[in-house]
Amino acid sequence: MVIAAISSPVNAWAQAKKIKVGYSSDAPGSLATWLARDTGIFAKNGLDVELVRTRTTVGVMALLSGELDFIQASGPVVIESNLRGTDLVYVAGGMATLDFIFMSQPEIKSAEMLKGGVVGLASIRGASLVATEFALEKLGLKSRDVKFIVIGGTPERLISLRSKLLQATLLSPRASSRSERVSILWRMSEPWDCRFFTTALRCRAGLSATIRTR
């Protein structure tokens, strides 16, 4: 009975190190983190993981303050943070391209018709802004040709698009599949469209020194 208790999964779980991992959105890019938790990969490596949804900018601040141990997010905010003197590092890369779809109101069939319109962003930093500007460039437009407004996460932008508060926004493939009566202006799902190191796992430099690949 003693041997069984020592080797039981319950005991192993009790000895697991508790950590918090932040992720930026309910999008395909975050799937790897959820799979690692739900299939027991974290547990097999002695980790009891709590997943916390947070915007990238807030996640970086939480990481620096020690409230989070890791974050899974896009690169621009982390790079900007390092340029300001922080010690964040990349631990593992995720997707190497963007998977967004640039969608608009159904009556907007071309880039010319989008001029002067309102484009929704998840935030003024991070992949949302970079990808939106990239999509506009591919369509032959400049940032000054539209008006940016920060709406929030995917659910908020989807609702705003449906209620016609926005003329266009980026959506992930999963969210775009639920969108009705909209036009697709640009698909960014092909690897050669935009090489962008996104959804990577990051932590403080001091913590990265203790990580071992298993």
N, C-alpha and C positions, 0 to 999 in steps of 0.2 A: 504493500500500500504506500509506503514511504517513497519507494522508487517511482511508482506511478505518479505520485503527486509532484515529485521533482521534475519529471520529464513531461508533464502534461502541458498542453497548449496554454491553459489558463495561467500556470505558473510562469511560462515563458513570456506571456503577454504582460504579467505583472512586473517583470523585470525589464520590460522594454523602455527605452528612453523616449520620453514624451517631447515631441517637437511640433511646432506650428508652421505650416506651409501656406503661403498666400498665393492666390491665383487671381488673374485680372478679369476674367469673363467666362460665362458659360458658352464656350465656343470649342470647335474641334481641337484647337491648339492645346486646350487644357485637359484633353481626354487622357493623355499619358499619366498625368498625376492622379486622376481619379481611378484609373485602372490599376496603378501601382498600389493604391490603398485597398480597393475592393477585392483584388485578387490575392492579397496577402504578401505582395513583394516587400512592402515596407516592414511588415511584421516579421518576415523571415530574416530580415537584416537587423532585427532588434529595435525597431522604431515604432512607436505608437504615435501616429500622425493625425493631427487635427487640421482639416483643410478650412481655410478662411478666405472668403471672397472679398477682395479689396481692389480699388483702382490702383493702377500702377504707381502713380505719384504717392498716394497714401501708403501703398505697400513698401515703397522705398524708405519712407520716413519711419514706418513701423520696424523695418529691418534694421535701420541704423540705431533705433532706440532699444532694440532687443526684444520687442514685442513679438516679432516673427523671427524664425530661424532661417527660413528660405523663402524666396518668392519665385514664382514662375510668371514671367512677364516679358514684354518686348524690350528692345535694347536702348532706344534713344534716351529715356529718362535716366537709366543707369549710367550711360556714358556721360550725360550732362552732370550727373551727381559726382562722378569720378573727377571730372574736370574742375569741380568745385572743391576737391580735396578729400573725398570720402575713400573708403577702401573696399568697395564692393567688387566681387569677382564673379566670372562665369564658372559654373561647375559642370554643367552639361548642356549641350545644345539640343534644341527641339526642332521645330520646323525651320527650314532654310528659305522659305518664301512666304508670301502673304496669301491668304485664302479668302479674301473678301470679295464681295460682289457689290459694285457701285450701282445703286438702284434709284429710280426717280418716279415721280408721278406719271401715270399712264399717258397723259397728254404731252409729256416731254419726250420727244423721240430722237432728239439730236443735241449735241453739245451747244449749238447756237441757241437753242430754246432754253437752255439752263442758265444763260447769262443773266445776272441780276437776281438769281434765285437764292434761297436760303438752303445751306448745306449743313446738316447736323453732324457734330463730332462727339466722340465719347469724352475727350478731354483736349486741352490745348497742347498736350505733349504726348509722346509715345507713338505707337504704331498707327493709331487712328488718324492723326494729323498727317504723318508721313505718307500713309497709303492714300489718303484723300487727295493730297497734293500730287501724288504720282498719277492717280486716276485722271485728275483734271489735266495734267500735262499730256497724258496719252490721248485725251480727247481734244487737245489743241487749245485748252483754256489755261488761264493764270489764276492764282489765288485771288487777285483783285477783281476777277470777273464775277465772283460770287460773294455771298455774305456767310461767314462761318458763325455758327452758334453752338455752344456746348449744351448738349441735351442729357448725356449720361450713357448708361449701358445699353446693350442691345434691345432689351424690352422697351425702354423709354423711347429709343429712336424709332423702333418699329411702330409703336403707338402714334408717335408724332408724324410719321410718314403716312400712316393710314388716315389720320385726322387732318391731313393736308397742312400741318404747321411747317413742314419741311418740303422742299422741292426735290431733295436728293439726300442720300446718306449711304454709308457703307454698312453692309450686313454680312454676317457669316453665312455660309451655305445652308446651315440648319435653319436659321431664322428666315433667310430669303425664300426657302421652300414653303414657308407658311404665309408668305406675302402674296396677296391677291391684288389684281388691278394695278400693277406697277410695271415700269419699263426697266429693262436691264441695259445700262449704258456701257458698262465695262466689267468683264470677268477677270479676276486676278488670281485664278486658281492654277494657272499653268506655271511650272517651276521657272521657266525662262522669262516670265513677265516682269518679276521684280525680286531680285535676290536680296533677302532681308533676314538677318539673324533674329528670329523671334521665338517667343515661348520658351526661352532658355531658363534653366534653374540658376539662381544667384544667391550668394550669401556674403557675409563679412569675410575678409581675408583670414582672420584668425581662426574661424571655424573651418574654412576650406582646408587648412593644414591637417585637420584630423580625419578627413574623408579618405576612405580606401575603397577602391573599386572591387566589387565582389561578383 
